[in-house]
């Protein structure tokens, strides 16, 4: 899309989560022309990797519980095979229990970890910050 001489790129966000509360809190602020949203309940590693091969995903938002259930193998595989994909994990503190989230973020290479409930502002800031880091030095502007 070109608007006043600038190129705006649609950001494709894959939300991989079976928790309806999380999906709603993510879907609502992204429901505009700047984002293409794909929502999927839990799928296995092979299906996710296949989806990433077929679809140009910019941001993958996943439940931290899924990441931990997969023993981190999933994140490593995604980041190795698809370095263009940025991962944002979301978590419900009541379900996850006491975990050192920043340590997990650093160890796994996850771009951000957000606590539920997620405010619209917090989600958009996280996505913009993640995309800006990935696209630094290009002339493409993201909405």
N, CA, C and O of each residue as an XYZ file, in Angstrom:
572
protein
N       0.845     -1.160      0.000
C       0.000      0.000      0.000
C       0.901      1.237      0.000
O       1.852      1.303      0.779
N       0.616      2.218     -0.862
C       1.394      3.454     -0.902
C       0.479      4.598     -0.501
O      -0.625      4.746     -1.025
N       0.959      5.405      0.442
C       0.184      6.526      0.946
C       1.111      7.725      1.056
O       2.054      7.717      1.847
N       0.839      8.774      0.247
C       1.657      9.987      0.237
C       3.146      9.695      0.046
O       3.992     10.247      0.749
N       3.448      8.834     -0.899
C       4.834      8.577     -1.250
C       5.585      7.633     -0.331
O       6.760      7.355     -0.567
N       4.941      7.137      0.702
C       5.606      6.200      1.611
C       5.001      4.819      1.437
O       3.807      4.677      1.171
N       5.833      3.812      1.591
C       5.361      2.437      1.464
C       5.011      1.920      2.848
O       5.820      1.985      3.773
N       3.796      1.408      2.977
C       3.366      0.813      4.229
C       3.164     -0.679      3.999
O       2.504     -1.086      3.043
N       3.728     -1.474      4.868
C       3.684     -2.916      4.715
C       2.716     -3.499      5.725
O       2.761     -3.173      6.912
N       1.848     -4.358      5.242
C       0.916     -5.056      6.112
C       1.704     -6.030      6.973
O       2.467     -6.842      6.450
N       1.531     -5.959      8.276
C       2.220     -6.856      9.195
C       1.359     -8.082      9.425
O       0.199     -7.967      9.820
N       1.922     -9.255      9.179
C       1.182    -10.500      9.359
C       1.503    -11.080     10.743
O       2.657    -11.355     11.070
N       0.454    -11.255     11.537
C       0.593    -11.743     12.902
C      -0.114    -13.086     13.025
O      -1.308    -13.197     12.748
N       0.624    -14.094     13.438
C       0.046    -15.407     13.718
C      -0.109    -15.534     15.219
O       0.865    -15.430     15.965
N      -1.339    -15.761     15.661
C      -1.617    -15.948     17.080
C      -1.851    -17.437     17.296
O      -2.819    -18.009     16.794
N      -0.957    -18.047     18.045
C      -1.027    -19.480     18.306
C      -1.400    -19.675     19.771
O      -0.544    -19.671     20.655
N      -2.693    -19.846     20.003
C      -3.159    -19.912     21.379
C      -4.569    -20.488     21.422
O      -5.386    -20.198     20.548
N      -4.854    -21.291     22.420
C      -6.194    -21.854     22.564
C      -7.013    -21.132     23.629
O      -8.202    -21.408     23.786
N      -6.388    -20.208     24.363
C      -7.078    -19.459     25.410
C      -7.837    -18.296     24.767
O      -7.229    -17.367     24.235
N      -9.160    -18.356     24.821
C     -10.007    -17.351     24.163
C      -9.783    -15.947     24.722
O      -9.862    -14.970     23.978
N      -9.507    -15.835     26.013
C      -9.240    -14.525     26.632
C      -8.004    -13.879     26.010
O      -7.990    -12.682     25.722
N      -6.984    -14.683     25.812
C      -5.752    -14.178     25.207
C      -6.002    -13.776     23.757
O      -5.584    -12.702     23.323
N      -6.674    -14.630     23.023
C      -6.949    -14.361     21.602
C      -7.727    -13.052     21.451
O      -7.397    -12.228     20.597
N      -8.750    -12.861     22.270
C      -9.562    -11.644     22.202
C      -8.729    -10.411     22.537
O      -8.846     -9.384     21.869
N      -7.892    -10.507     23.562
C      -7.089     -9.347     23.964
C      -6.041     -8.989     22.911
O      -5.573     -7.852     22.863
N      -5.676     -9.939     22.082
C      -4.719     -9.682     21.008
C      -5.436     -9.223     19.735
O      -4.994     -8.291     19.063
N      -6.531     -9.881     19.420
C      -7.242     -9.624     18.168
C      -7.838     -8.213     18.115
O      -7.779     -7.554     17.077
N      -8.398     -7.761     19.206
C      -9.097     -6.475     19.212
C      -8.211     -5.296     18.782
O      -8.597     -4.574     17.864
N      -7.045     -5.068     19.400
C      -6.243     -3.911     18.985
C      -5.621     -4.039     17.594
O      -5.213     -3.037     17.006
N      -5.545     -5.243     17.071
C      -4.942     -5.442     15.750
C      -5.977     -5.491     14.635
O      -5.634     -5.752     13.482
N      -7.211     -5.247     14.960
C      -8.301     -5.347     13.998
C      -8.388     -4.063     13.167
O      -9.330     -3.284     13.312
N      -7.400     -3.853     12.298
C      -7.406     -2.711     11.395
C      -6.634     -3.069     10.124
O      -6.178     -4.201      9.963
N      -6.496     -2.096      9.230
C      -5.878     -2.354      7.923
C      -4.369     -2.540      7.971
O      -3.765     -2.862      6.947
N      -3.744     -2.349      9.119
C      -2.289     -2.469      9.217
C      -1.835     -3.898      9.482
O      -0.663     -4.228      9.300
N      -2.764     -4.742      9.909
C      -2.391     -6.094     10.325
C      -3.251     -7.148      9.645
O      -4.458     -6.978      9.474
N      -2.611     -8.222      9.268
C      -3.312     -9.423      8.846
C      -3.154    -10.396     10.013
O      -2.030    -10.692     10.419
N      -4.243    -10.888     10.545
C      -4.190    -11.743     11.720
C      -4.621    -13.153     11.341
O      -5.669    -13.358     10.728
N      -3.794    -14.114     11.717
C      -4.136    -15.525     11.561
C      -4.207    -16.095     12.965
O      -3.252    -15.991     13.736
N      -5.335    -16.696     13.295
C      -5.508    -17.258     14.635
C      -5.630    -18.767     14.516
O      -6.383    -19.289     13.694
N      -4.874    -19.450     15.352
C      -4.900    -20.900     15.327
C      -4.839    -21.435     16.745
O      -4.104    -20.919     17.587
N      -5.615    -22.470     16.997
C      -5.471    -23.186     18.256
C      -4.161    -23.936     18.195
O      -3.477    -23.898     17.172
N      -3.804    -24.600     19.238
C      -2.534    -25.315     19.276
C      -2.422    -26.265     18.087
O      -3.328    -27.051     17.811
N      -1.296    -26.176     17.395
C      -0.960    -27.118     16.332
C       0.426    -27.671     16.659
O       1.199    -27.042     17.383
N       0.724    -28.821     16.133
C       2.021    -29.399     16.486
C       3.148    -28.705     15.731
O       2.919    -27.912     14.817
N       4.365    -29.025     16.139
C       5.572    -28.408     15.585
C       5.619    -28.487     14.065
O       5.863    -27.488     13.389
N       5.385    -29.671     13.542
C       5.483    -29.883     12.094
C       4.478    -29.013     11.346
O       4.815    -28.423     10.319
N       3.243    -28.926     11.852
C       2.221    -28.095     11.204
C       2.600    -26.624     11.252
O       2.398    -25.901     10.276
N       3.145    -26.174     12.370
C       3.542    -24.773     12.499
C       4.685    -24.448     11.543
O       4.656    -23.413     10.877
N       5.668    -25.300     11.468
C       6.802    -25.072     10.568
C       6.320    -25.041      9.113
O       6.790    -24.231      8.314
N       5.390    -25.918      8.783
C       4.817    -25.943      7.429
C       4.066    -24.638      7.143
O       4.178    -24.085      6.049
N       3.310    -24.151      8.115
C       2.578    -22.895      7.970
C       3.555    -21.729      7.772
O       3.310    -20.847      6.949
N       4.638    -21.726      8.509
C       5.635    -20.662      8.377
C       6.308    -20.687      7.007
O       6.701    -19.641      6.491
N       6.444    -21.873      6.416
C       7.027    -21.979      5.076
C       6.084    -21.394      4.029
O       6.535    -20.804      3.047
N       4.775    -21.555      4.233
C       3.779    -21.144      3.246
C       3.334    -19.696      3.397
O       2.985    -19.055      2.406
N       3.340    -19.173      4.611
C       2.811    -17.834      4.870
C       3.913    -16.903      5.352
O       4.741    -17.292      6.176
N       3.926    -15.684      4.847
C       4.938    -14.724      5.301
C       4.545    -14.129      6.657
O       3.895    -13.085      6.713
N       4.931    -14.782      7.730
C       4.580    -14.351      9.075
C       5.671    -13.413      9.592
O       6.858    -13.734      9.524
N       5.260    -12.247     10.110
C       6.207    -11.304     10.692
C       6.345    -11.515     12.197
O       7.447    -11.520     12.745
N       5.201    -11.689     12.844
C       5.151    -11.821     14.304
C       4.387    -13.082     14.658
O       3.302    -13.330     14.133
N       4.954    -13.872     15.544
C       4.272    -15.047     16.079
C       4.013    -14.772     17.552
O       4.949    -14.598     18.333
N       2.747    -14.733     17.926
C       2.379    -14.535     19.323
C       1.895    -15.871     19.856
O       0.923    -16.435     19.354
N       2.583    -16.376     20.884
C       2.244    -17.686     21.432
C       2.124    -17.628     22.946
O       2.720    -16.788     23.620
N       1.338    -18.546     23.437
C       1.198    -18.720     24.877
C       2.507    -19.305     25.409
O       3.022    -20.282     24.868
N       3.030    -18.708     26.456
C       4.275    -19.191     27.054
C       4.130    -20.644     27.513
O       5.102    -21.400     27.519
N       2.931    -21.018     27.888
C       2.665    -22.395     28.314
C       2.973    -23.380     27.180
O       3.513    -24.460     27.424
N       2.631    -23.009     25.949
C       2.921    -23.864     24.784
C       4.434    -23.984     24.603
O       4.951    -25.071     24.344
N       5.136    -22.864     24.742
C       6.594    -22.875     24.596
C       7.220    -23.798     25.630
O       8.106    -24.591     25.311
N       6.760    -23.692     26.858
C       7.322    -24.510     27.930
C       6.938    -25.975     27.773
O       7.724    -26.864     28.100
N       5.735    -26.227     27.274
C       5.279    -27.594     27.043
C       6.151    -28.291     25.995
O       6.436    -29.485     26.092
N       6.563    -27.518     25.000
C       7.395    -28.064     23.919
C       8.864    -28.138     24.323
O       9.718    -28.493     23.512
N       9.155    -27.802     25.576
C      10.525    -27.835     26.099
C      11.466    -26.966     25.255
O      12.627    -27.314     25.043
N      10.955    -25.857     24.789
C      11.710    -24.835     24.068
C      12.175    -25.262     22.679
O      12.702    -24.432     21.938
N      12.000    -26.514     22.304
C      12.435    -26.971     20.985
C      11.760    -26.194     19.862
O      12.378    -25.887     18.843
N      10.490    -25.884     20.062
C       9.713    -25.188     19.039
C      10.316    -23.821     18.738
O      10.503    -23.474     17.572
N      10.621    -23.048     19.766
C      11.180    -21.709     19.570
C      12.521    -21.793     18.856
O      12.779    -21.035     17.921
N      13.366    -22.702     19.289
C      14.673    -22.863     18.654
C      14.557    -23.206     17.181
O      15.286    -22.664     16.350
N      13.640    -24.108     16.860
C      13.417    -24.504     15.466
C      12.931    -23.324     14.639
O      13.408    -23.106     13.525
N      11.988    -22.565     15.176
C      11.447    -21.406     14.450
C      12.536    -20.383     14.195
O      12.704    -19.914     13.069
N      13.280    -20.034     15.244
C      14.307    -19.000     15.092
C      15.448    -19.444     14.185
O      16.061    -18.618     13.508
N      15.733    -20.724     14.167
C      16.793    -21.239     13.303
C      16.349    -21.280     11.840
O      17.070    -20.826     10.952
N      15.157    -21.826     11.598
C      14.669    -21.991     10.229
C      14.010    -20.745      9.652
O      13.966    -20.570      8.435
N      13.495    -19.876     10.529
C      12.754    -18.686     10.087
C      13.176    -17.464     10.894
O      12.387    -16.946     11.685
N      14.405    -16.996     10.708
C      14.893    -15.866     11.508
C      14.133    -14.565     11.261
O      14.249    -13.616     12.035
N      13.354    -14.527     10.179
C      12.560    -13.339      9.890
C      11.338    -13.218     10.799
O      10.720    -12.156     10.863
N      10.987    -14.290     11.496
C       9.815    -14.307     12.376
C      10.235    -13.856     13.772
O      11.194    -14.373     14.345
N       9.507    -12.894     14.302
C       9.733    -12.442     15.675
C       8.694    -13.099     16.572
O       7.528    -13.221     16.197
N       9.118    -13.520     17.753
C       8.216    -14.221     18.668
C       7.933    -13.358     19.890
O       8.843    -12.846     20.542
N       6.649    -13.214     20.176
C       6.198    -12.560     21.397
C       5.412    -13.603     22.180
O       4.445    -14.173     21.673
N       5.828    -13.848     23.409
C       5.127    -14.815     24.263
C       4.181    -14.061     25.193
O       4.477    -12.952     25.637
N       3.049    -14.678     25.475
C       2.100    -14.118     26.430
C       1.870    -15.155     27.525
O       1.939    -16.360     27.279
N       1.600    -14.679     28.720
C       1.402    -15.621     29.808
C       0.365    -15.118     30.797
O       0.145    -13.918     30.958
N      -0.256    -16.077     31.446
C      -1.182    -15.812     32.532
C      -0.448    -16.230     33.793
O      -0.181    -17.414     33.995
N      -0.124    -15.272     34.637
C       0.694    -15.543     35.822
C       0.073    -16.598     36.730
O       0.782    -17.386     37.354
N      -1.257    -16.607     36.798
C      -1.933    -17.598     37.650
C      -1.699    -19.012     37.144
O      -1.545    -19.940     37.938
N      -1.672    -19.183     35.824
C      -1.470    -20.509     35.245
C       0.005    -20.893     35.199
O       0.354    -22.053     35.417
N       0.867    -19.925     34.919
C       2.287    -20.223     34.726
C       3.046    -20.370     36.040
O       4.039    -21.094     36.106
N       2.592    -19.698     37.067
C       3.296    -19.760     38.342
C       4.517    -18.860     38.336
O       4.726    -18.108     37.384
N       5.320    -18.923     39.376
C       6.493    -18.027     39.467
C       7.621    -18.487     38.539
O       8.218    -19.546     38.735
N       7.890    -17.677     37.544
C       8.930    -17.992     36.558
C       9.734    -16.722     36.309
O       9.185    -15.622     36.366
N      10.987    -16.858     36.041
C      11.834    -15.721     35.712
C      11.677    -15.435     34.209
O      12.424    -15.964     33.385
N      10.699    -14.596     33.874
C      10.328    -14.362     32.482
C      11.436    -13.705     31.668
O      11.659    -14.080     30.517
N      12.121    -12.746     32.241
C      13.178    -12.066     31.486
C      14.328    -13.016     31.174
O      14.963    -12.899     30.125
N      14.598    -13.947     32.070
C      15.635    -14.945     31.833
C      15.231    -15.861     30.672
O      16.044    -16.170     29.801
N      13.975    -16.286     30.674
C      13.456    -17.123     29.582
C      13.554    -16.359     28.261
O      13.980    -16.908     27.245
N      13.158    -15.095     28.288
C      13.206    -14.255     27.083
C      14.621    -14.208     26.520
O      14.824    -14.386     25.319
N      15.584    -13.970     27.378
C      16.974    -13.853     26.952
C      17.527    -15.197     26.461
O      18.180    -15.258     25.420
N      17.266    -16.261     27.205
C      17.792    -17.577     26.846
C      17.248    -18.073     25.513
O      17.979    -18.673     24.725
N      15.976    -17.825     25.262
C      15.337    -18.356     24.060
C      15.419    -17.433     22.846
O      15.221    -17.879     21.716
N      15.705    -16.175     23.065
C      15.714    -15.242     21.946
C      14.331    -14.742     21.588
O      14.108    -14.249     20.482
N      13.404    -14.868     22.519
C      12.055    -14.324     22.310
C      12.158    -12.810     22.366
O      12.909    -12.268     23.176
N      11.414    -12.128     21.517
C      11.532    -10.683     21.424
C      10.834     -9.945     22.557
O      11.270     -8.866     22.959
N       9.747    -10.523     23.076
C       9.060     -9.893     24.202
C       8.180    -10.928     24.893
O       7.771    -11.923     24.296
N       7.901    -10.667     26.166
C       6.981    -11.494     26.936
C       5.991    -10.548     27.602
O       6.383     -9.629     28.321
N       4.703    -10.781     27.356
C       3.658     -9.904     27.877
C       2.746    -10.658     28.837
O       2.382    -11.810     28.602
N       2.393     -9.989     29.909
C       1.514    -10.573     30.925
C       0.054    -10.258     30.599
O      -0.285     -9.144     30.198
N      -0.800    -11.267     30.782
C      -2.238    -11.104     30.578
C      -2.831    -10.508     31.854
O      -2.423    -10.933     32.935
N      -3.745     -9.574     31.808
C      -4.353     -9.017     30.593
C      -3.398     -8.050     29.898
O      -2.618     -7.344     30.539
N      -3.482     -8.040     28.588
C      -2.621     -7.200     27.764
C      -3.416     -5.982     27.336
O      -4.507     -6.109     26.781
N      -2.871     -4.803     27.592
C      -3.549     -3.591     27.122
C      -3.258     -3.430     25.631
O      -2.240     -3.910     25.133
N      -4.155     -2.757     24.930
C      -3.960     -2.503     23.497
C      -2.664     -1.751     23.265
O      -1.906     -2.067     22.347
N      -2.415     -0.762     24.093
C      -1.210      0.052     23.956
C       0.047     -0.802     24.134
O       1.001     -0.681     23.366
N       0.038     -1.656     25.143
C       1.186     -2.521     25.424
C       1.458     -3.458     24.245
O       2.611     -3.650     23.862
N       0.409     -4.037     23.672
C       0.559     -4.964     22.552
C       1.116     -4.254     21.321
O       2.060     -4.738     20.698
N       0.537     -3.116     20.973
C       0.982     -2.365     19.794
C       2.425     -1.903     19.978
O       3.219     -1.979     19.041
N       2.771     -1.427     21.166
C       4.150     -0.999     21.432
C       5.129     -2.158     21.273
O       6.205     -1.994     20.698
N       4.755     -3.321     21.780
C       5.619     -4.494     21.682
C       5.834     -4.888     20.223
O       6.959     -5.172     19.813
N       4.760     -4.904     19.446
C       4.862     -5.261     18.024
C       5.707     -4.233     17.276
O       6.587     -4.603     16.498
N       5.448     -2.957     17.504
C       6.206     -1.904     16.815
C       7.684     -1.951     17.178
O       8.547     -1.797     16.314
N       7.975     -2.165     18.461
C       9.365     -2.249     18.910
C      10.062     -3.451     18.261
O      11.215     -3.360     17.842
N       9.362     -4.550     18.188
C       9.919     -5.764     17.594
C      10.185     -5.570     16.109
O      11.248     -5.942     15.611
N       9.235     -4.995     15.412
C       9.390     -4.769     13.970
C      10.481     -3.750     13.696
O      11.259     -3.911     12.756
N      10.546     -2.713     14.500
C      11.574     -1.687     14.326
C      12.963     -2.290     14.470
O      13.862     -1.967     13.694
N      13.146     -3.163     15.454
C      14.442     -3.822     15.623
C      14.789     -4.669     14.409
O      15.936     -4.675     13.962
N      13.801     -5.388     13.870
C      14.040     -6.255     12.716
C      14.304     -5.453     11.449
O      15.110     -5.866     10.615
N      13.638     -4.314     11.291
C      13.691     -3.565     10.039
C      14.614     -2.359     10.088
O      14.615     -1.552      9.157
N      15.385     -2.217     11.128
C      16.266     -1.061     11.267
C      17.156     -0.932     10.032
O      17.772     -1.896      9.577
N      17.200      0.279      9.515
C      18.053      0.524      8.368
C      17.350      0.396      7.030
O      17.979      0.604      5.993
N      16.056      0.059      7.016
C      15.332     -0.009      5.746
C      14.455      1.211      5.587
O      14.224      1.942      6.550
N      13.964      1.438      4.383
C      13.118      2.584      4.138
C      11.643      2.251      4.246
O      10.792      3.095      3.965
N      11.339      1.049      4.642
C       9.955      0.632      4.774
C       9.421      1.096      6.109
O      10.083      0.931      7.134
N       8.224      1.678      6.114
C       7.603      2.125      7.355
C       6.443      1.188      7.682
O       5.661      0.831      6.801
N       6.336      0.800      8.923
C       5.251     -0.061      9.376
C       4.237      0.764     10.137
O       4.589      1.661     10.903
N       2.977      0.450      9.915
C       1.903      1.128     10.656
C       1.767      0.538     12.024
O       0.918      0.972     12.802
